[in-house]
Amino acid sequence: MNSLMLRRLLPVAILLGGLAVFLLLGLERYFSYDLLCRHQATLTKWVAKHAVISAAAFVLAYALVVAFSLPVAMVVTPVAGFLFGTWMGAGLSVIGATLGSIAVFLAARTAFRDLFHARAGAALARFEAGFQRNDFSYLLFLRLVPVFPFWLINIVPALLGMRLDRYVLATMIGIVPAAIVYASVGAGLGMVIARGERPDLGIIFEWRILLPLLGLAALSLVPVVYAHLRKPKVTS
């Protein structure tokens, strides 16, 4: 393996290494609901006293969680709502998640884009060309529907040649609705903790939440449908 290939694989190796260390050391225990309950008073006091530093620290922490694809992202956004309130918590979550997504996107594009393109067959090449024609709408759809793995959606656009600026914009817009939902759950954590209950993080799959998200996702595909309908039909 030559030095150029090693340099290309290094970013991915770092991200995978971070995930492996997290899992091997069992660090997910530091992201538990019980731990938050025990330290809620200390956390809220510190955030109130150091608002700017705590906001920056949260964004950095969330970016690292997403960049290393750690299996705790669903917990982090409610914590943002708990510490900063619904709107600020959602905003900080969107910024952190977007920054982390950019790291994964760039690492995947650097390491695998050329290899993927070289190995792609004719059918896959046509799929890639179709994705690129409407990549913003497709990515926005994938971000809005809360059933696709976040880490996978970070990688696929990189392999299919999406431009970074379009990727960033579609990512930021697409994750806003879910961020608001989870941050609003977190904003009510104080009362939930006081009652000795646990938050319902599956709320996003309730129909009253899921249907509007699916509606937004459908709207994101309107430009694709419109372009398809306007395409001139080939006559024999």
PyRosetta script that sets phi, psi and omega in degrees:
from pyrosetta import init, pose_from_sequence

init()
pose = pose_from_sequence("MNSLMLRRLLPVAILLGGLAVFLLLGLERYFSYDLLCRHQATLTKWVAKHAVISAAAFVLAYALVVAFSLPVAMVVTPVAGFLFGTWMGAGLSVIGATLGSIAVFLAARTAFRDLFHARAGAALARFEAGFQRNDFSYLLFLRLVPVFPFWLINIVPALLGMRLDRYVLATMIGIVPAAIVYASVGAGLGMVIARGERPDLGIIFEWRILLPLLGLAALSLVPVVYAHLRKPKVTS")
pose.set_psi(1, 123.3)
pose.set_omega(1, -175.5)
pose.set_phi(2, -78.6)
pose.set_psi(2, 170.6)
pose.set_omega(2, -175.3)
pose.set_phi(3, -66.9)
pose.set_psi(3, -32.5)
pose.set_omega(3, 179.0)
pose.set_phi(4, -63.4)
pose.set_psi(4, -43.9)
pose.set_omega(4, 178.8)
pose.set_phi(5, -64.3)
pose.set_psi(5, -39.3)
pose.set_omega(5, 178.6)
pose.set_phi(6, -62.7)
pose.set_psi(6, -41.0)
pose.set_omega(6, 178.9)
pose.set_phi(7, -65.6)
pose.set_psi(7, -36.0)
pose.set_omega(7, 179.3)
pose.set_phi(8, -69.0)
pose.set_psi(8, -36.1)
pose.set_omega(8, -177.2)
pose.set_phi(9, -83.4)
pose.set_psi(9, -16.1)
pose.set_omega(9, -175.2)
pose.set_phi(10, -57.8)
pose.set_psi(10, -46.9)
pose.set_omega(10, -180.0)
pose.set_phi(11, -59.4)
pose.set_psi(11, -42.0)
pose.set_omega(11, 178.8)
pose.set_phi(12, -65.8)
pose.set_psi(12, -40.2)
pose.set_omega(12, 179.6)
pose.set_phi(13, -61.7)
pose.set_psi(13, -39.7)
pose.set_omega(13, 178.9)
pose.set_phi(14, -64.2)
pose.set_psi(14, -44.8)
pose.set_omega(14, -178.8)
pose.set_phi(15, -66.3)
pose.set_psi(15, -41.9)
pose.set_omega(15, 178.1)
pose.set_phi(16, -68.3)
pose.set_psi(16, -36.0)
pose.set_omega(16, 177.3)
pose.set_phi(17, -63.6)
pose.set_psi(17, -40.8)
pose.set_omega(17, 177.6)
pose.set_phi(18, -62.3)
pose.set_psi(18, -41.5)
pose.set_omega(18, 177.6)
pose.set_phi(19, -63.9)
pose.set_psi(19, -42.5)
pose.set_omega(19, -179.5)
pose.set_phi(20, -63.0)
pose.set_psi(20, -42.8)
pose.set_omega(20, 179.1)
pose.set_phi(21, -63.0)
pose.set_psi(21, -43.0)
pose.set_omega(21, 179.9)
pose.set_phi(22, -58.8)
pose.set_psi(22, -45.6)
pose.set_omega(22, -177.7)
pose.set_phi(23, -72.8)
pose.set_psi(23, -41.9)
pose.set_omega(23, -177.1)
pose.set_phi(24, -66.0)
pose.set_psi(24, -36.1)
pose.set_omega(24, -179.4)
pose.set_phi(25, -86.8)
pose.set_psi(25, -2.9)
pose.set_omega(25, 179.4)
pose.set_phi(26, 63.2)
pose.set_psi(26, 37.7)
pose.set_omega(26, -175.2)
pose.set_phi(27, -72.0)
pose.set_psi(27, -8.9)
pose.set_omega(27, 178.0)
pose.set_phi(28, -62.8)
pose.set_psi(28, -17.7)
pose.set_omega(28, 179.0)
pose.set_phi(29, -65.6)
pose.set_psi(29, -20.6)
pose.set_omega(29, 178.9)
pose.set_phi(30, -84.0)
pose.set_psi(30, 1.0)
pose.set_omega(30, 178.8)
pose.set_phi(31, -116.5)
pose.set_psi(31, 27.0)
pose.set_omega(31, -175.9)
pose.set_phi(32, -87.9)
pose.set_psi(32, 156.3)
pose.set_omega(32, 177.2)
pose.set_phi(33, -65.9)
pose.set_psi(33, -38.1)
pose.set_omega(33, -179.6)
pose.set_phi(34, -62.7)
pose.set_psi(34, -39.4)
pose.set_omega(34, 179.0)
pose.set_phi(35, -65.2)
pose.set_psi(35, -39.6)
pose.set_omega(35, 177.6)
pose.set_phi(36, -62.4)
pose.set_psi(36, -41.1)
pose.set_omega(36, 179.4)
pose.set_phi(37, -60.9)
pose.set_psi(37, -40.6)
pose.set_omega(37, -177.0)
pose.set_phi(38, -69.5)
pose.set_psi(38, -30.6)
pose.set_omega(38, -173.2)
pose.set_phi(39, -114.7)
pose.set_psi(39, 16.6)
pose.set_omega(39, -175.2)
pose.set_phi(40, -61.1)
pose.set_psi(40, -41.5)
pose.set_omega(40, -178.1)
pose.set_phi(41, -64.9)
pose.set_psi(41, -43.6)
pose.set_omega(41, 179.5)
pose.set_phi(42, -63.4)
pose.set_psi(42, -43.1)
pose.set_omega(42, -178.6)
pose.set_phi(43, -64.5)
pose.set_psi(43, -47.3)
pose.set_omega(43, -177.6)
pose.set_phi(44, -65.4)
pose.set_psi(44, -37.6)
pose.set_omega(44, 177.5)
pose.set_phi(45, -65.1)
pose.set_psi(45, -43.1)
pose.set_omega(45, -178.3)
pose.set_phi(46, -66.0)
pose.set_psi(46, -41.2)
pose.set_omega(46, 179.5)
pose.set_phi(47, -65.1)
pose.set_psi(47, -40.7)
pose.set_omega(47, 179.3)
pose.set_phi(48, -64.3)
pose.set_psi(48, -33.7)
pose.set_omega(48, -177.5)
pose.set_phi(49, -83.1)
pose.set_psi(49, -30.7)
pose.set_omega(49, -176.7)
pose.set_phi(50, -127.4)
pose.set_psi(50, 64.6)
pose.set_omega(50, -171.8)
pose.set_phi(51, -61.1)
pose.set_psi(51, -48.2)
pose.set_omega(51, -176.0)
pose.set_phi(52, -68.4)
pose.set_psi(52, -46.6)
pose.set_omega(52, -179.3)
pose.set_phi(53, -63.0)
pose.set_psi(53, -42.3)
pose.set_omega(53, -178.9)
pose.set_phi(54, -66.8)
pose.set_psi(54, -37.6)
pose.set_omega(54, 177.8)
pose.set_phi(55, -64.7)
pose.set_psi(55, -44.5)
pose.set_omega(55, 178.4)
pose.set_phi(56, -64.4)
pose.set_psi(56, -40.9)
pose.set_omega(56, 179.4)
pose.set_phi(57, -64.4)
pose.set_psi(57, -39.1)
pose.set_omega(57, 178.8)
pose.set_phi(58, -65.0)
pose.set_psi(58, -45.6)
pose.set_omega(58, 179.4)
pose.set_phi(59, -58.9)
pose.set_psi(59, -44.6)
pose.set_omega(59, 179.0)
pose.set_phi(60, -62.4)
pose.set_psi(60, -44.5)
pose.set_omega(60, -179.7)
pose.set_phi(61, -63.1)
pose.set_psi(61, -42.4)
pose.set_omega(61, -179.5)
pose.set_phi(62, -66.7)
pose.set_psi(62, -39.6)
pose.set_omega(62, 177.7)
pose.set_phi(63, -60.3)
pose.set_psi(63, -40.0)
pose.set_omega(63, 178.5)
pose.set_phi(64, -68.4)
pose.set_psi(64, -39.7)
pose.set_omega(64, 177.7)
pose.set_phi(65, -58.2)
pose.set_psi(65, -45.9)
pose.set_omega(65, -179.1)
pose.set_phi(66, -72.4)
pose.set_psi(66, -42.1)
pose.set_omega(66, -178.8)
pose.set_phi(67, -60.7)
pose.set_psi(67, -40.6)
pose.set_omega(67, 179.5)
pose.set_phi(68, -88.9)
pose.set_psi(68, 3.7)
pose.set_omega(68, 178.7)
pose.set_phi(69, 54.0)
pose.set_psi(69, 42.4)
pose.set_omega(69, -179.4)
pose.set_phi(70, -73.0)
pose.set_psi(70, 139.7)
pose.set_omega(70, -173.9)
pose.set_phi(71, -80.0)
pose.set_psi(71, 44.9)
pose.set_omega(71, -179.1)
pose.set_phi(72, -133.3)
pose.set_psi(72, 8.3)
pose.set_omega(72, -174.7)
pose.set_phi(73, -60.2)
pose.set_psi(73, -34.9)
pose.set_omega(73, -178.3)
pose.set_phi(74, -64.5)
pose.set_psi(74, -25.3)
pose.set_omega(74, -179.6)
pose.set_phi(75, -83.6)
pose.set_psi(75, -29.4)
pose.set_omega(75, -171.6)
pose.set_phi(76, -68.9)
pose.set_psi(76, -41.3)
pose.set_omega(76, -178.3)
pose.set_phi(77, -64.1)
pose.set_psi(77, -43.4)
pose.set_omega(77, 173.5)
pose.set_phi(78, -58.7)
pose.set_psi(78, -35.5)
pose.set_omega(78, 177.1)
pose.set_phi(79, -63.4)
pose.set_psi(79, -37.0)
pose.set_omega(79, 176.6)
pose.set_phi(80, -61.5)
pose.set_psi(80, -43.4)
pose.set_omega(80, 177.5)
pose.set_phi(81, -63.7)
pose.set_psi(81, -37.0)
pose.set_omega(81, 179.1)
pose.set_phi(82, -65.9)
pose.set_psi(82, -42.5)
pose.set_omega(82, -175.1)
pose.set_phi(83, -83.5)
pose.set_psi(83, -34.9)
pose.set_omega(83, -170.7)
pose.set_phi(84, -119.5)
pose.set_psi(84, -4.3)
pose.set_omega(84, -175.4)
pose.set_phi(85, 91.9)
pose.set_psi(85, 166.2)
pose.set_omega(85, -173.2)
pose.set_phi(86, -59.4)
pose.set_psi(86, -53.8)
pose.set_omega(86, -170.4)
pose.set_phi(87, -75.4)
pose.set_psi(87, -45.2)
pose.set_omega(87, 177.7)
pose.set_phi(88, -68.3)
pose.set_psi(88, -39.1)
pose.set_omega(88, 177.9)
pose.set_phi(89, -61.7)
pose.set_psi(89, -43.2)
pose.set_omega(89, 177.9)
pose.set_phi(90, -64.6)
pose.set_psi(90, -42.7)
pose.set_omega(90, 180.0)
pose.set_phi(91, -62.6)
pose.set_psi(91, -45.0)
pose.set_omega(91, 178.4)
pose.set_phi(92, -64.5)
pose.set_psi(92, -36.6)
pose.set_omega(92, 178.9)
pose.set_phi(93, -65.4)
pose.set_psi(93, -42.3)
pose.set_omega(93, 179.0)
pose.set_phi(94, -62.6)
pose.set_psi(94, -43.3)
pose.set_omega(94, 179.4)
pose.set_phi(95, -63.5)
pose.set_psi(95, -48.2)
pose.set_omega(95, -178.8)
pose.set_phi(96, -63.7)
pose.set_psi(96, -45.1)
pose.set_omega(96, -179.8)
pose.set_phi(97, -64.5)
pose.set_psi(97, -38.1)
pose.set_omega(97, 179.3)
pose.set_phi(98, -66.1)
pose.set_psi(98, -43.8)
pose.set_omega(98, 178.7)
pose.set_phi(99, -61.2)
pose.set_psi(99, -43.3)
pose.set_omega(99, 177.6)
pose.set_phi(100, -64.4)
pose.set_psi(100, -38.5)
pose.set_omega(100, 178.7)
pose.set_phi(101, -64.6)
pose.set_psi(101, -37.4)
pose.set_omega(101, 178.1)
pose.set_phi(102, -61.6)
pose.set_psi(102, -41.4)
pose.set_omega(102, 179.4)
pose.set_phi(103, -60.9)
pose.set_psi(103, -44.5)
pose.set_omega(103, 179.2)
pose.set_phi(104, -65.6)
pose.set_psi(104, -43.9)
pose.set_omega(104, 179.6)
pose.set_phi(105, -57.2)
pose.set_psi(105, -49.5)
pose.set_omega(105, -177.6)
pose.set_phi(106, -67.2)
pose.set_psi(106, -38.6)
pose.set_omega(106, 178.9)
pose.set_phi(107, -64.6)
pose.set_psi(107, -44.3)
pose.set_omega(107, 179.7)
pose.set_phi(108, -66.5)
pose.set_psi(108, -40.5)
pose.set_omega(108, 179.8)
pose.set_phi(109, -66.0)
pose.set_psi(109, -40.7)
pose.set_omega(109, -179.7)
pose.set_phi(110, -66.3)
pose.set_psi(110, -41.9)
pose.set_omega(110, -172.9)
pose.set_phi(111, -83.1)
pose.set_psi(111, -40.5)
pose.set_omega(111, -165.9)
pose.set_phi(112, -120.0)
pose.set_psi(112, -11.0)
pose.set_omega(112, -174.5)
pose.set_phi(113, -59.2)
pose.set_psi(113, -50.6)
pose.set_omega(113, -178.0)
pose.set_phi(114, -65.0)
pose.set_psi(114, -40.9)
pose.set_omega(114, 179.3)
pose.set_phi(115, -64.6)
pose.set_psi(115, -43.0)
pose.set_omega(115, 179.3)
pose.set_phi(116, -62.5)
pose.set_psi(116, -43.3)
pose.set_omega(116, -178.5)
pose.set_phi(117, -66.0)
pose.set_psi(117, -38.3)
pose.set_omega(117, -178.9)
pose.set_phi(118, -69.4)
pose.set_psi(118, -34.6)
pose.set_omega(118, -177.1)
pose.set_phi(119, -88.8)
pose.set_psi(119, -10.9)
pose.set_omega(119, -176.1)
pose.set_phi(120, -67.6)
pose.set_psi(120, 133.2)
pose.set_omega(120, 176.0)
pose.set_phi(121, -82.3)
pose.set_psi(121, -176.7)
pose.set_omega(121, -177.2)
pose.set_phi(122, -63.2)
pose.set_psi(122, -42.6)
pose.set_omega(122, -179.2)
pose.set_phi(123, -64.7)
pose.set_psi(123, -41.9)
pose.set_omega(123, -180.0)
pose.set_phi(124, -68.9)
pose.set_psi(124, -34.2)
pose.set_omega(124, 177.5)
pose.set_phi(125, -65.4)
pose.set_psi(125, -37.5)
pose.set_omega(125, 177.1)
pose.set_phi(126, -67.3)
pose.set_psi(126, -38.9)
pose.set_omega(126, 176.9)
pose.set_phi(127, -62.3)
pose.set_psi(127, -42.1)
pose.set_omega(127, 179.2)
pose.set_phi(128, -61.9)
pose.set_psi(128, -42.6)
pose.set_omega(128, 179.3)
pose.set_phi(129, -65.1)
pose.set_psi(129, -39.2)
pose.set_omega(129, 177.8)
pose.set_phi(130, -65.9)
pose.set_psi(130, -39.3)
pose.set_omega(130, 178.0)
pose.set_phi(131, -64.2)
pose.set_psi(131, -42.7)
pose.set_omega(131, -176.9)
pose.set_phi(132, -65.2)
pose.set_psi(132, -29.3)
pose.set_omega(132, -179.9)
pose.set_phi(133, -67.3)
pose.set_psi(133, -31.1)
pose.set_omega(133, -177.7)
pose.set_phi(134, -133.9)
pose.set_psi(134, 38.1)
pose.set_omega(134, -171.1)
pose.set_phi(135, -62.3)
pose.set_psi(135, -36.6)
pose.set_omega(135, -179.3)
pose.set_phi(136, -62.1)
pose.set_psi(136, -47.0)
pose.set_omega(136, -179.4)
pose.set_phi(137, -65.1)
pose.set_psi(137, -41.7)
pose.set_omega(137, -179.7)
pose.set_phi(138, -64.0)
pose.set_psi(138, -45.2)
pose.set_omega(138, -179.5)
pose.set_phi(139, -66.7)
pose.set_psi(139, -39.4)
pose.set_omega(139, 177.8)
pose.set_phi(140, -60.5)
pose.set_psi(140, -41.5)
pose.set_omega(140, 177.2)
pose.set_phi(141, -60.8)
pose.set_psi(141, -47.3)
pose.set_omega(141, -178.8)
pose.set_phi(142, -63.6)
pose.set_psi(142, -35.8)
pose.set_omega(142, 179.4)
pose.set_phi(143, -71.4)
pose.set_psi(143, -35.7)
pose.set_omega(143, -175.4)
pose.set_phi(144, -75.6)
pose.set_psi(144, -31.5)
pose.set_omega(144, -179.2)
pose.set_phi(145, -85.2)
pose.set_psi(145, 115.5)
pose.set_omega(145, -170.8)
pose.set_phi(146, -83.6)
pose.set_psi(146, 43.9)
pose.set_omega(146, 179.8)
pose.set_phi(147, -123.1)
pose.set_psi(147, -12.9)
pose.set_omega(147, -178.2)
pose.set_phi(148, -91.4)
pose.set_psi(148, 136.7)
pose.set_omega(148, 179.5)
pose.set_phi(149, -57.4)
pose.set_psi(149, 129.2)
pose.set_omega(149, -176.1)
pose.set_phi(150, -61.0)
pose.set_psi(150, -41.4)
pose.set_omega(150, -177.6)
pose.set_phi(151, -65.0)
pose.set_psi(151, -34.3)
pose.set_omega(151, -179.4)
pose.set_phi(152, -69.3)
pose.set_psi(152, -39.4)
pose.set_omega(152, 179.3)
pose.set_phi(153, -68.2)
pose.set_psi(153, -22.9)
pose.set_omega(153, 176.0)
pose.set_phi(154, -72.0)
pose.set_psi(154, -30.1)
pose.set_omega(154, -172.6)
pose.set_phi(155, -90.4)
pose.set_psi(155, -44.4)
pose.set_omega(155, -172.6)
pose.set_phi(156, -56.6)
pose.set_psi(156, -47.3)
pose.set_omega(156, 179.3)
pose.set_phi(157, -60.1)
pose.set_psi(157, -31.7)
pose.set_omega(157, 178.2)
pose.set_phi(158, -65.6)
pose.set_psi(158, -40.8)
pose.set_omega(158, -179.8)
pose.set_phi(159, -70.5)
pose.set_psi(159, -27.5)
pose.set_omega(159, -176.9)
pose.set_phi(160, -95.0)
pose.set_psi(160, 11.0)
pose.set_omega(160, 170.5)
pose.set_phi(161, 79.4)
pose.set_psi(161, 25.8)
pose.set_omega(161, 178.4)
pose.set_phi(162, -71.8)
pose.set_psi(162, 142.2)
pose.set_omega(162, 177.4)
pose.set_phi(163, -69.9)
pose.set_psi(163, 145.7)
pose.set_omega(163, -176.1)
pose.set_phi(164, -61.8)
pose.set_psi(164, -43.6)
pose.set_omega(164, -176.7)
pose.set_phi(165, -63.9)
pose.set_psi(165, -39.1)
pose.set_omega(165, 178.2)
pose.set_phi(166, -69.8)
pose.set_psi(166, -37.1)
pose.set_omega(166, 177.7)
pose.set_phi(167, -62.3)
pose.set_psi(167, -45.7)
pose.set_omega(167, -178.1)
pose.set_phi(168, -63.6)
pose.set_psi(168, -46.1)
pose.set_omega(168, -177.6)
pose.set_phi(169, -65.2)
pose.set_psi(169, -44.9)
pose.set_omega(169, 179.6)
pose.set_phi(170, -65.0)
pose.set_psi(170, -36.7)
pose.set_omega(170, 178.4)
pose.set_phi(171, -65.6)
pose.set_psi(171, -47.6)
pose.set_omega(171, -178.6)
pose.set_phi(172, -60.7)
pose.set_psi(172, -45.4)
pose.set_omega(172, -178.9)
pose.set_phi(173, -68.3)
pose.set_psi(173, -42.4)
pose.set_omega(173, -172.9)
pose.set_phi(174, -68.6)
pose.set_psi(174, -27.3)
pose.set_omega(174, -177.1)
pose.set_phi(175, -95.5)
pose.set_psi(175, -3.0)
pose.set_omega(175, -179.6)
pose.set_phi(176, -60.9)
pose.set_psi(176, -50.3)
pose.set_omega(176, -176.4)
pose.set_phi(177, -57.8)
pose.set_psi(177, -48.2)
pose.set_omega(177, -179.6)
pose.set_phi(178, -64.3)
pose.set_psi(178, -36.3)
pose.set_omega(178, 179.1)
pose.set_phi(179, -62.6)
pose.set_psi(179, -40.4)
pose.set_omega(179, 179.1)
pose.set_phi(180, -65.6)
pose.set_psi(180, -41.9)
pose.set_omega(180, -179.8)
pose.set_phi(181, -61.2)
pose.set_psi(181, -50.9)
pose.set_omega(181, -176.7)
pose.set_phi(182, -69.0)
pose.set_psi(182, -36.2)
pose.set_omega(182, 178.3)
pose.set_phi(183, -66.7)
pose.set_psi(183, -35.4)
pose.set_omega(183, 178.0)
pose.set_phi(184, -66.9)
pose.set_psi(184, -35.3)
pose.set_omega(184, 174.0)
pose.set_phi(185, -62.0)
pose.set_psi(185, -44.3)
pose.set_omega(185, -179.7)
pose.set_phi(186, -65.7)
pose.set_psi(186, -33.4)
pose.set_omega(186, -179.3)
pose.set_phi(187, -62.6)
pose.set_psi(187, -24.5)
pose.set_omega(187, 178.6)
pose.set_phi(188, -98.2)
pose.set_psi(188, 11.3)
pose.set_omega(188, -177.2)
pose.set_phi(189, -63.9)
pose.set_psi(189, -32.7)
pose.set_omega(189, -178.8)
pose.set_phi(190, -57.6)
pose.set_psi(190, -45.4)
pose.set_omega(190, 179.5)
pose.set_phi(191, -69.4)
pose.set_psi(191, -36.7)
pose.set_omega(191, 179.0)
pose.set_phi(192, -63.6)
pose.set_psi(192, -43.9)
pose.set_omega(192, 178.8)
pose.set_phi(193, -63.9)
pose.set_psi(193, -41.5)
pose.set_omega(193, -179.8)
pose.set_phi(194, -61.8)
pose.set_psi(194, -32.5)
pose.set_omega(194, 179.2)
pose.set_phi(195, -84.5)
pose.set_psi(195, -4.1)
pose.set_omega(195, -179.4)
pose.set_phi(196, 73.3)
pose.set_psi(196, 25.7)
pose.set_omega(196, -179.2)
pose.set_phi(197, -105.7)
pose.set_psi(197, -179.1)
pose.set_omega(197, 177.5)
pose.set_phi(198, -119.9)
pose.set_psi(198, 145.9)
pose.set_omega(198, -179.2)
pose.set_phi(199, -70.4)
pose.set_psi(199, 151.5)
pose.set_omega(199, 178.5)
pose.set_phi(200, -95.6)
pose.set_psi(200, 95.0)
pose.set_omega(200, -179.5)
pose.set_phi(201, -80.2)
pose.set_psi(201, -6.0)
pose.set_omega(201, 175.8)
pose.set_phi(202, -87.9)
pose.set_psi(202, 10.5)
pose.set_omega(202, -177.6)
pose.set_phi(203, -60.8)
pose.set_psi(203, -28.3)
pose.set_omega(203, -176.7)
pose.set_phi(204, -67.7)
pose.set_psi(204, -17.6)
pose.set_omega(204, 179.1)
pose.set_phi(205, -96.1)
pose.set_psi(205, 2.6)
pose.set_omega(205, 171.6)
pose.set_phi(206, -73.3)
pose.set_psi(206, 145.4)
pose.set_omega(206, -172.5)
pose.set_phi(207, -61.1)
pose.set_psi(207, -32.3)
pose.set_omega(207, -179.2)
pose.set_phi(208, -66.7)
pose.set_psi(208, -22.4)
pose.set_omega(208, 176.3)
pose.set_phi(209, -98.9)
pose.set_psi(209, -42.4)
pose.set_omega(209, -174.0)
pose.set_phi(210, -68.1)
pose.set_psi(210, -40.0)
pose.set_omega(210, -177.6)
pose.set_phi(211, -61.5)
pose.set_psi(211, -46.3)
pose.set_omega(211, 176.0)
pose.set_phi(212, -60.6)
pose.set_psi(212, -37.1)
pose.set_omega(212, 178.1)
pose.set_phi(213, -64.5)
pose.set_psi(213, -42.5)
pose.set_omega(213, 178.3)
pose.set_phi(214, -65.4)
pose.set_psi(214, -34.7)
pose.set_omega(214, 176.5)
pose.set_phi(215, -63.9)
pose.set_psi(215, -44.0)
pose.set_omega(215, 176.5)
pose.set_phi(216, -62.9)
pose.set_psi(216, -39.8)
pose.set_omega(216, 179.1)
pose.set_phi(217, -62.6)
pose.set_psi(217, -41.6)
pose.set_omega(217, 178.6)
pose.set_phi(218, -63.6)
pose.set_psi(218, -40.6)
pose.set_omega(218, 178.4)
pose.set_phi(219, -62.5)
pose.set_psi(219, -32.8)
pose.set_omega(219, -179.1)
pose.set_phi(220, -65.1)
pose.set_psi(220, -20.5)
pose.set_omega(220, -179.5)
pose.set_phi(221, -93.7)
pose.set_psi(221, -1.1)
pose.set_omega(221, 179.6)
pose.set_phi(222, -56.9)
pose.set_psi(222, -44.6)
pose.set_omega(222, 177.9)
pose.set_phi(223, -60.0)
pose.set_psi(223, -33.9)
pose.set_omega(223, 178.7)
pose.set_phi(224, -66.5)
pose.set_psi(224, -47.0)
pose.set_omega(224, 179.6)
pose.set_phi(225, -63.4)
pose.set_psi(225, -42.0)
pose.set_omega(225, -179.5)
pose.set_phi(226, -62.8)
pose.set_psi(226, -44.3)
pose.set_omega(226, 178.8)
pose.set_phi(227, -63.2)
pose.set_psi(227, -38.1)
pose.set_omega(227, 179.9)
pose.set_phi(228, -66.8)
pose.set_psi(228, -40.2)
pose.set_omega(228, -179.3)
pose.set_phi(229, -69.5)
pose.set_psi(229, -30.2)
pose.set_omega(229, -179.5)
pose.set_phi(230, -81.9)
pose.set_psi(230, -12.6)
pose.set_omega(230, -178.2)
pose.set_phi(231, -64.4)
pose.set_psi(231, 127.8)
pose.set_omega(231, -178.9)
pose.set_phi(232, -64.6)
pose.set_psi(232, 135.5)
pose.set_omega(232, 179.3)
pose.set_phi(233, -76.8)
pose.set_psi(233, 138.2)
pose.set_omega(233, 179.0)
pose.set_phi(234, -82.7)
pose.set_psi(234, 122.0)
pose.set_omega(234, 180.0)
pose.set_phi(235, -103.9)
pose.set_psi(235, 144.0)
pose.set_omega(235, -178.4)
pose.set_phi(236, -88.1)
pose.dump_pdb("model.pdb")
